[in-house]
């Protein structure tokens, strides 16, 4: 079971700056999508082609948004150095547990490396140890979209054996959602049509909301 550190703050406080930065991203993306759909709604009902402006989207400085998120992450870390240290220790501890288990299995299953131009070498213990966390994050993120309570229960199950920490699963899942939100906004900026751009902006909002939910939920 993941150790509990009573000195670690509630996650909504621990990640307050980052949550605020994600909220700004949501606002920008929602404003861009709203502008498109307001123009569509204002057109005559029978008009198939509606000329719309994507100015609010083009006014979003994605480089500044990305920098803002990085700065927010650094500000949160500066506000809670003890929590940052504890999280890093937990991450190292669980990685070591997964690595040792993967290395032991690697020795047991040791076979001659495959040969040939299309041969795929077996995963190393390091890759397996990192892959276990990625697999857990993907499962939790998918489950969170439909049932957050069940997702957090699954996080507890994953952390029960000590090879994963609840906080690191939530943090990595939130970071993944954040990257998806930024990716959706980048795609919206080069979308072939206004409707596609608006849909991508709304997708960015959805990803950002998911990230905020994970950042503000205590395991």
N, C-alpha and C positions, 0 to 999 in steps of 0.2 A: 504494500500500500504506500502511496506517496506520502512522505512526511508532511506534517502541517507546521508551518512557521507562524506563530501568533503575531510576529512583528510585521508580516506582509499586509499591506492595506487592501481594502476591497478593490476589486479590479476596475470598477468605474472611476476610482480615485487614482489608482496606479497608472491608468492609461487615459487620463482626462484630456490631456493636450492632443493626443492622437485621435480620440473620439471627436473632439471639436474640429480637428482638421478634416476628418472624414465627413462630418456634418456639412462643412463648407463645400466639399466635393459633391455631396448629394444635392445641395442647393443649386450649384452651378449646372449640374446635369439635368435636374428637374426643370430649371428655368428654360434651358435650351429646348427640351422636349415640349414643354408647355407652349412655347412660342410657335413651334411648328403646328401643333394641333389647334391652337387658337385661330391661326390663319386658315387652316382647313375648315374649321367650324364656321368661319365668317364667309366662306365662299358659298355661292348658290348651290342648293342640294344636287342639281343635275350636272354640275361642273366636274368633269373627270380629272382634268389636269389643273392643279392649283399651284401657282407660283408662290413660293414661300422664301423667307430669308432665314439663314442660319447664323445670323450675326451673333446672337448670344453664345452659340457654340464656339464660333471662331474667336470670341473674346475671352474664352477660357484659356489661360496660359497653363498648359499641362506641365511644362517644366517647373513653373512656380508652384503648382499643386504638388508635384512630386517632391520638390525641395521643402515645401511646407510640411509634408508628412514626415520627411526625414528629420526636419527640425523639431517637430512635435515629439517624435520618438526620443530624440536626444534630450529635450526638455523634461519629458516624463522620467527618463533615466536619472537626470540630475536631481530631480525632486525626491526620488526614492532610491538612493544608492544601495541601501541594505537589501531592498527587494530585488534589485538587479543582481546583486552578488548571490543571493539565495537561489534565484532562478538559474543563474549560470552554473552553480554547484549542482542543482538538481539535473540540469541537462547533461552535465559531464557524468554524473552518477548513473543515470539511466542509459546513456550511450555505452558506458563501460560494461554494464550488465548485458546489454544486447550484443556488444562486440564479443565478449567472452563466450556467450552462448553460440554465436555464429561461428566463432573460431573453433570451438569444440566440435561443432557439426561438420565444419570444413575438414577437420582432421579425420573424423570418422568416415566421411564420404570421399576421401581423397582418391582421385583417379587420375589417369594420365590425361593431360590437356588435349582437347580435340585438335585435329590437324585438318588442313585443307583451306582453300580460299574463302569458304563460307562458314568456317568453323567459328562458333561463338564461345569464348572462354567463360567458365563458370564465374558467378559473382564472387567477389572477395568478401571477407568478413566485414570490412568497412562498408561496402556497398549494401550488404544485407542489414547491417545495424542502422544505416540511414534510411534504407527502404522501408523498414518496419514502421518508422515514424511517419513517413510519407503515406503509407497505406492506411495507417490509423487516422491521419488528418483527412484524407479523402473520404473515408467512411463516415467520419463524424460530420464533415461539412455537408455531405449529401443528405444525411439523416436530419441535420439541423433545419434544412429547408422545409421539411414536412412536419417535424415534431421535435422542437428544441428540448423538451423535457426528456424524451426518450434518448436524444443525443447525449445529454449530460449524464444520463444513467449509463450509457455505453462508455463514456469517458471514464467513469468510475470503474467499470469492469476492466477496461484496458489498463488502468493504472494499478489494479489490485495486486498484480504480481511483482510490481516494482521495476519492470523493464521500460515503463513509460510513466511520465508524470502528467497529471491532469492539466497543470498549468502550461506545460510545453505543448501539449496537444492543442489546447485552446489558442495559445499564442501563434502557433504555426498555421492553424486553420484561419485565424483572423488575418494573418499576413498574406495567405493565399487569396482570401477574398479581396483584400486591398489591391493586390496585383491584378486580379480579374477586373476590378472596377476601373483601374487606370488603363488596362488594355482595351476595355470596351469604349472608353472615352477616346483613346487614340484611333480606334477603328471608326468611331463616329465622325471624326474630323476628316476622314478620307472616304466616307461612304458615298456610294453612287447616287443615292437619292435622299431627299429630305426625310421621307418616311423611315428609311433604313437608319439614318442618323438619329432620328428621334427614338426609335426602338432600342438602339444601342445605348443611348443616354439613359433610358429607363432601366436597361440591364445593368448599367453602371450603378444606378441608385440601389438596385436590388442587392448587388454584391457588397456595396458599402454598408447597407443596413445589416447584412449578414455579419460583416466584420465588426461593426459596432456592437451587435448583440453578443458576439463571442468575447469581445474585449471587456464588456461590462457584466458578464455573468461569472459568478464565483462558483468554483467546482465543489 
